[in-house]
Amino acid sequence: MSSYSVLNDVLGPVMRGPSSSHSAGAHRIALLARDLLGDAPARARFVFDPEGSYAPTYQICGVDLALTWGLLGRSMTEDGFFGALEAARAQGMHTEFAVEPLSRADHPNFVHMALGSEDGGGLEIEAKSTGGGGVTIARVDGWSVELDGKAHHVLVECEPSTLGEVRSSLTSDLELLHDRDEGRVLAVASLNEAPYDLASLRRLPGVAWVRHTQPVFMVPKGDALIDGGDALTSTARELGCTLGQAVLAHETSLLDLTEDEVIDEILARYQVMRRSVESGLAEAEVDMPLLTPTAHSLLRAEREGRTVLGGPHTRAAARALAATHVNNSMGVVCAAPTGGSAGTLPGVFVTYEEEHQPSPRALALGLLAAGGVGLALAAQGTFAAETAGCQVEIGAAGAMAAAGLVEMSGGDAETACNAAAIAFQNVMGLVCDPVQGGCEIPCHTRNAVAASGAFICADLALGGYRNPIPLGETIDAIMSVGEAMAPELRCTARGGIAATPSARALPRRR
């Protein structure tokens, strides 16, 4: 059973735009790297593979800022983020960014880091940002590992004869890696609680070094109930409840939280979404590289009757644009499920709240139902457009929003999942072709259209359309299509509308 959580992996993180893979994921990688080194480095060299997504986008999307800010140990949402490189220099940290072939780059968002400390020590780390803010540390000083930031990770390099004492100090459940040339062992423990006495562990005979990382997510401590699309409906049937309630049960079980704690955290994320809409409409935090803000003018046109039909779906589109304005101004948003798709759910849920005034709990259950669709995608696939195209980012957000609307409208779990499946089926093959490498064009209008379309997909499901292909199979098909796409169509800015003369000629304001 997977350990994916709505609060960890789907409706979050609260981050600075424009891309959860490029900003939130990179920042988390750097926080883990800082822990592994033991402090902020004196020197940091970052290398991106030329065939990956980071190479053409690391400056445009703020990967350089996020990595540096994380190594400084700073929170992503605090003031000063935009001056990360200057702050590093002021602290005496030298940073360098390079694009060079990397033989082990098995993901588009792959980075090699060479970190040096004041005392002359150093550390080499390879890592990847896996989509939606998820991360994996894949290599530490030559050892192949898999650290995801969802536990207290402890790494101990030692002589084999010391393993018994290491087990006694940590846990019997150790992952062991062997170095045949040196005869050493790397013991890796992933713990729910912080280890209390690492100093004693370091003093054990035969121990070369001990490294420890703090979690960058909530730590899963319990049992998961949902691990794919089929489990959404089966869990709801077993519990005799709606999709939102089933996902609530999943979160409380997995994260060892009370229902009230989960609801409160979900509503806190929603307030971030709501503020992003308000800021985008007021243009208070809007300073985009390519586009001028249009959300406010669209909302005004709808209210004045200057659109073809108008109505909630148009107002949702305008609000989705607003949140996307803030995201592309590197403002604070809630990834839902990614930074590039951070406008869709705010547009839909703020509009639904304005139109229907649901109770806070009903709103939270709607967001949890939406998050359940994200759980299914996380378990069966990915949120990374670099891997499977825009269908798993903005396409996923539209599917999630449709399920949330069904939940808030009184539909059952099967109907909610059908609405999500319909939405996914209508974005099958949607490419990721970011103009000039950012999350601005065509992401703005795609968020708006996904928000508007979520209402249609929800109405189709609620109105009796019989969806013949269930959500789980639809997600499998989405992944199959995504993995068949050419690299030029997966977030490299080398294909689609990103390759048109007009896109290449657009002047940048920053």
C-alpha positions in Angstrom: 0.0 0.0 0.0 1.4 3.5 -0.9 1.9 6.2 1.6 0.5 9.0 -0.5 -1.5 11.6 1.3 -3.7 14.5 0.2 -2.0 16.8 2.7 1.5 15.7 1.7 1.2 15.1 -2.0 -1.9 16.5 -3.5 -3.2 19.8 -2.0 0.1 21.3 -1.2 2.7 22.4 -0.7 2.1 26.0 0.1 4.8 27.4 -2.1 6.1 30.2 -4.4 5.3 29.8 -8.0 5.6 29.1 -10.8 6.3 25.3 -10.7 6.1 22.8 -7.8 8.7 20.6 -9.5 11.0 23.5 -10.1 10.5 25.6 -7.0 8.9 23.6 -4.2 10.7 20.3 -5.1 14.0 22.0 -5.6 13.7 23.8 -2.3 12.9 20.5 -0.5 15.9 18.8 -2.1 18.1 21.6 -0.8 16.7 21.4 2.7 17.5 17.6 2.8 21.0 18.2 1.3 21.7 20.8 4.0 20.7 18.3 6.7 22.9 15.6 5.1 25.9 18.0 5.1 25.1 19.2 8.6 24.9 22.9 7.9 24.8 25.5 5.1 27.7 24.8 2.7 30.5 27.2 1.9 30.4 26.1 -1.7 27.6 24.6 -3.8 27.8 23.5 -7.5 24.6 22.4 -9.2 24.7 20.5 -12.5 21.6 19.9 -14.7 21.5 17.5 -17.6 21.1 19.2 -21.0 18.4 16.7 -22.0 16.3 17.4 -18.9 13.7 20.0 -18.0 15.8 21.8 -15.4 18.5 22.8 -18.0 16.3 25.2 -20.1 14.1 26.4 -17.2 16.3 26.7 -14.0 16.5 30.5 -14.2 13.1 31.2 -15.6 11.3 29.0 -13.0 13.5 29.9 -10.1 15.2 26.6 -9.6 18.4 28.4 -8.8 16.7 30.6 -6.2 14.9 27.6 -4.6 18.0 25.5 -4.3 20.0 28.3 -2.8 17.2 29.4 -0.4 16.9 25.8 0.8 20.6 25.4 1.5 20.4 28.6 3.6 17.7 26.9 5.6 15.0 29.5 4.8 11.3 28.9 4.4 10.1 29.2 0.9 7.3 31.6 1.7 9.2 34.1 3.8 10.4 37.4 2.5 13.8 37.6 0.8 13.3 34.6 -1.5 14.0 36.7 -4.6 17.3 37.8 -3.1 18.5 34.2 -2.4 21.6 34.4 -4.6 22.6 37.7 -3.0 21.9 36.4 0.5 24.1 33.4 -0.1 27.0 35.6 -1.2 26.5 37.8 1.9 26.7 34.7 4.1 29.9 33.6 2.3 28.4 30.8 0.2 29.6 30.5 -3.3 27.1 29.0 -5.8 27.6 27.8 -9.3 25.1 26.4 -11.8 26.1 24.4 -14.9 24.5 22.4 -17.7 26.5 19.2 -18.4 25.7 15.6 -19.3 24.9 13.4 -16.3 25.2 9.7 -16.8 22.7 8.8 -14.1 20.0 11.4 -15.0 17.0 9.1 -15.1 14.4 11.9 -14.6 13.9 15.3 -16.3 14.2 17.1 -13.0 17.5 15.7 -12.0 20.3 17.6 -10.2 23.8 16.8 -9.2 25.1 18.8 -6.2 28.7 19.1 -5.0 28.7 20.7 -1.6 31.8 21.9 0.3 32.0 22.9 4.0 34.2 25.5 5.8 36.4 22.7 7.3 37.2 21.3 3.9 34.8 18.5 4.0 32.3 17.8 1.2 29.4 15.8 0.0 28.1 14.8 -3.4 24.3 14.3 -3.8 22.1 13.3 -6.7 18.4 14.1 -6.5 15.3 14.5 -8.5 12.1 16.4 -8.1 9.3 14.0 -9.0 6.3 16.2 -9.5 3.9 18.1 -7.3 6.7 18.9 -4.8 7.7 15.3 -4.3 11.4 14.5 -4.1 13.9 11.7 -4.0 17.5 11.9 -2.9 19.0 9.1 -5.1 22.7 9.1 -4.2 24.8 10.3 -1.3 28.6 10.2 -1.6 28.5 7.4 -4.0 25.8 5.3 -2.2 22.6 4.6 -4.1 19.7 5.5 -1.7 16.0 6.5 -1.9 15.2 9.2 0.6 11.8 10.9 0.1 11.7 13.3 3.0 8.7 11.6 4.6 10.6 10.3 7.6 13.6 11.0 9.8 16.2 9.4 7.5 19.4 8.2 9.2 22.4 7.0 7.2 25.3 5.2 8.9 28.4 4.1 7.1 30.2 1.5 9.2 32.1 -1.8 9.4 29.8 -4.8 9.1 30.8 -5.8 12.6 29.2 -2.7 14.0 25.7 -3.4 12.5 24.4 -5.1 15.7 25.0 -1.9 17.8 23.6 0.3 15.0 20.4 -1.8 15.0 20.2 -1.5 18.7 20.5 2.2 18.6 18.1 2.8 15.7 15.8 0.0 14.6 16.0 -3.6 13.4 14.4 -2.6 10.2 17.5 -1.3 8.3 18.1 -1.1 4.6 21.7 -2.3 4.0 23.9 -1.4 1.1 27.4 -3.1 0.7 30.6 -1.7 -0.7 32.5 -4.7 -1.9 35.7 -2.8 -2.5 36.0 -1.2 0.9 34.1 -3.8 2.8 31.9 -1.2 4.4 28.1 -1.1 4.8 25.6 1.7 4.6 22.7 1.3 7.0 19.6 3.4 6.2 16.8 3.8 8.7 13.6 5.7 8.1 12.0 6.6 11.4 8.7 8.1 12.5 10.3 10.0 15.4 13.6 11.8 15.7 16.5 9.7 16.8 17.4 10.8 20.3 21.2 10.1 20.5 23.1 10.3 17.2 26.2 11.5 19.1 26.5 8.1 20.7 26.0 6.4 17.4 28.8 8.4 15.9 31.2 7.3 18.7 30.7 3.6 18.0 33.8 1.7 16.9 33.8 1.1 13.1 31.4 4.0 12.3 32.8 6.2 9.6 30.0 8.8 9.5 26.4 9.4 10.4 24.0 11.7 8.5 20.4 12.6 9.4 17.6 14.4 7.6 14.5 16.0 9.1 11.2 15.3 7.4 10.0 17.9 4.8 6.5 16.3 4.8 4.1 15.2 7.5 5.4 11.7 8.5 3.0 8.8 7.6 2.7 6.8 10.8 -0.4 4.6 10.1 -2.1 2.6 7.5 -3.2 3.8 4.0 -6.7 3.0 2.8 -6.4 4.2 -0.8 -3.8 3.3 -3.3 -5.5 3.9 -6.7 -8.6 4.8 -8.5 -10.4 1.5 -7.8 -9.7 1.9 -4.1 -11.6 5.3 -4.0 -15.0 3.7 -4.7 -14.3 0.4 -2.9 -13.2 2.2 0.3 -16.3 4.5 0.2 -18.5 1.4 -0.3 -16.9 -0.4 2.6 -17.3 2.6 4.9 -20.7 3.5 3.6 -19.8 7.1 2.9 -19.0 9.7 0.2 -15.7 10.1 -1.5 -14.7 13.0 0.6 -15.5 11.1 3.8 -13.5 8.1 2.6 -10.5 10.3 1.8 -10.8 11.9 5.3 -10.6 8.4 6.8 -7.5 7.7 4.7 -5.8 10.9 6.0 -6.6 10.3 9.6 -5.4 6.7 9.4 -2.2 7.4 7.5 -1.1 10.6 9.2 -2.4 9.7 12.7 -4.4 12.9 12.9 -7.9 13.5 14.2 -10.7 14.4 11.7 -10.7 18.0 13.0 -7.0 18.3 12.5 -7.3 17.2 8.9 -10.3 19.5 8.2 -8.4 22.4 9.8 -5.3 21.8 7.7 -7.4 21.5 4.5 -9.2 24.7 5.2 -5.9 26.4 5.9 -4.7 25.4 2.4 -8.0 26.7 1.0 -7.4 30.1 2.5 -4.1 30.2 0.6 -6.0 29.4 -2.5 -8.6 32.1 -1.8 -5.9 34.7 -1.1 -4.2 33.9 -4.4 -7.5 34.6 -6.2 -8.1 37.8 -4.3 -4.5 39.0 -5.0 -4.7 38.1 -8.6 -7.9 40.0 -9.1 -6.6 43.0 -7.2 -3.3 42.7 -9.1 -1.5 43.3 -5.8 1.0 40.5 -6.4 1.1 40.4 -10.2 4.3 40.9 -12.1 4.5 38.3 -14.8 7.4 37.9 -17.3 5.2 37.7 -20.4 1.5 38.5 -19.9 -0.4 41.4 -18.5 -3.2 40.5 -16.0 -6.6 39.9 -17.5 -8.6 38.1 -14.7 -10.2 41.3 -13.4 -11.3 42.5 -16.8 -12.8 39.1 -17.6 -14.8 39.0 -14.3 -16.0 42.6 -15.0 -17.0 41.7 -18.5 -19.0 38.7 -17.2 -20.8 40.9 -14.7 -21.6 43.5 -17.2 -23.1 40.9 -19.7 -20.4 41.3 -22.3 -19.6 37.6 -22.6 -21.5 35.1 -24.7 -23.1 33.2 -21.8 -21.4 34.1 -18.5 -22.3 32.3 -15.4 -20.4 30.4 -12.7 -18.2 28.5 -15.2 -17.0 31.9 -16.6 -16.5 33.3 -13.2 -14.5 30.2 -12.2 -12.3 30.7 -15.3 -11.6 34.3 -14.3 -10.7 33.3 -10.8 -8.5 30.5 -12.1 -6.7 33.1 -14.2 -6.2 35.3 -11.1 -4.5 32.6 -9.0 -2.4 31.7 -12.1 -1.4 35.4 -12.3 0.0 35.2 -8.8 1.7 31.8 -9.4 3.6 33.2 -12.4 4.6 36.3 -10.4 6.3 33.9 -8.0 3.7 34.7 -5.4 2.5 32.3 -2.7 0.0 29.7 -3.9 -1.1 26.2 -3.0 0.0 23.5 -5.4 -3.1 21.7 -6.4 -1.7 19.3 -7.4 1.2 21.3 -8.9 2.3 24.9 -9.2 1.5 25.0 -12.9 -2.1 23.9 -12.1 -2.5 26.1 -9.0 -5.3 28.1 -10.6 -7.9 25.5 -11.4 -9.1 24.4 -7.9 -9.1 27.9 -6.5 -11.2 29.1 -9.4 -13.7 26.3 -9.0 -14.0 26.2 -5.2 -14.0 30.0 -4.6 -16.8 30.3 -7.2 -18.8 27.4 -5.7 -18.4 29.0 -2.2 -19.6 32.4 -3.6 -22.6 30.8 -5.3 -23.7 28.3 -2.7 -22.2 29.2 0.7 -21.4 25.6 1.8 -20.4 25.0 5.4 -16.6 24.9 6.1 -16.8 21.1 6.6 -18.7 20.6 3.3 -16.1 22.7 1.5 -13.3 20.7 3.1 -14.9 17.4 2.1 -15.2 18.7 -1.4 -11.4 19.4 -1.4 -10.7 16.0 0.1 -12.8 14.4 -2.7 -10.8 16.3 -5.2 -7.6 15.2 -3.4 -8.8 11.6 -3.6 -8.5 11.8 -7.4 -5.0 13.1 -6.9 -4.2 10.2 -4.6 -5.2 7.8 -7.4 -2.9 9.6 -9.9 0.0 9.7 -7.4 -0.4 6.0 -6.8 -0.7 4.9 -10.4 1.3 7.6 -12.2 2.8 11.0 -11.6 2.1 14.7 -11.3 5.2 15.6 -13.4 4.4 17.1 -16.8 8.1 16.4 -17.6 7.1 12.7 -17.5 3.6 12.6 -18.9 2.6 16.0 -20.2 0.1 18.6 -19.0 -2.6 16.0 -18.8 -1.2 15.0 -15.3 -1.0 18.6 -14.1 -3.7 21.0 -15.3 -5.6 18.0 -16.7 -5.5 16.4 -13.2 -6.6 19.6 -11.6 -9.7 19.7 -13.8 -10.5 16.1 -12.9 -10.0 16.7 -9.2 -12.2 19.8 -9.4 -15.0 17.9 -11.1 -15.0 15.2 -8.3 -15.0 17.9 -5.7 -18.1 19.6 -7.3 -20.0 16.3 -7.3 -19.1 15.8 -3.6 -20.4 19.2 -2.7 -23.5 18.7 -4.8 -24.5 15.5 -2.9 -23.2 12.9 -5.4 -21.8 9.6 -4.3 -18.2 8.3 -4.7 -18.9 6.5 -8.0 -20.4 9.6 -9.5 -17.5 11.8 -8.3 -15.0 9.4 -9.8 -16.9 9.2 -13.1 -16.8 13.0 -13.3 -13.1 12.9 -12.8 -12.7 10.1 -15.4 -14.7 12.2 -18.0 -12.4 15.2 -17.4 -9.3 13.1 -17.8 -10.6 11.4 -20.9 -11.0 14.8 -22.5 -7.4 16.0 -21.9 -5.8 12.7 -23.1 -2.5 13.5 -24.8 -2.4 17.2 -23.6 1.2 18.2 -24.1 3.4 20.4 -21.9 4.8 23.1 -24.1 5.7 26.1 -21.9 6.5 29.2 -23.9 10.1 30.3 -23.0 10.2 27.7 -20.3 7.8 29.3 -17.9 4.4 28.3 -16.5 2.6 31.2 -18.1 1.6 30.4 -21.7 -0.5 28.3 -22.3 -0.9 27.4 -18.6 -3.1 30.5 -17.9 -5.9 29.6 -20.4 -5.5 25.9 -19.6 -6.2 26.5 -16.0 -9.2 28.7 -16.9 -10.6 26.1 -19.3 -10.1 23.3 -16.8 -11.9 25.2 -14.1 -14.8 26.0 -16.5 -14.9 22.4 -17.8 -15.0 20.9 -14.3 -18.6 22.2 -14.0 -19.6 20.5 -17.3 -18.0 17.1 -16.3 -19.7 17.2 -12.9 -23.0 18.0 -14.5 -22.6 15.1 -17.0 -21.9 12.7 -14.2 -24.7 14.0 -12.0 -27.1 14.2 -14.9 -26.9 10.5 -15.7 -24.2 10.1 -18.3 -22.9 6.5 -17.9 -19.1 6.6 -18.0 -18.0 3.2 -19.4 -14.2 3.5 -18.5 -13.6 3.8 -14.8 -11.1 6.2 -13.2 -8.4 3.7 -12.5 -8.3 2.4 -16.1 -8.5 6.0 -17.4 -5.4 7.0 -15.3 -3.5 4.0 -16.7 -4.4 5.1 -20.2 -3.3 8.7 -19.4 0.1 7.4 -18.2 0.5 5.2 -21.2 -0.1 8.1 -23.6 2.1 10.5 -21.6 5.1 8.2 -21.6 4.7 7.8 -25.4 5.1 11.5 -25.9 8.3 12.8 -27.4 10.6 14.7 -25.0 9.9 17.9 -26.9 6.3 17.7 -25.7 7.1 17.2 -22.0 8.1 20.5 -20.4 11.3 21.1 -22.3 10.0 24.2 -24.2 11.2 22.6 -27.4 7.8 21.7 -29.0 4.2 22.6 -29.4 3.3 26.3 -29.2 6.6 26.9 -27.4 8.4 26.3 -30.7 6.3 28.8 -32.7 8.0 32.0 -34.0 5.5 34.2 -32.1 6.3 32.4 -28.8 10.0 32.7 -29.3 9.7 36.4 -30.1 7.6 37.4 -27.1 9.5 40.1 -25.1 10.1 39.3 -21.5 9.7 42.0 -18.8 11.9 40.1 -16.4 
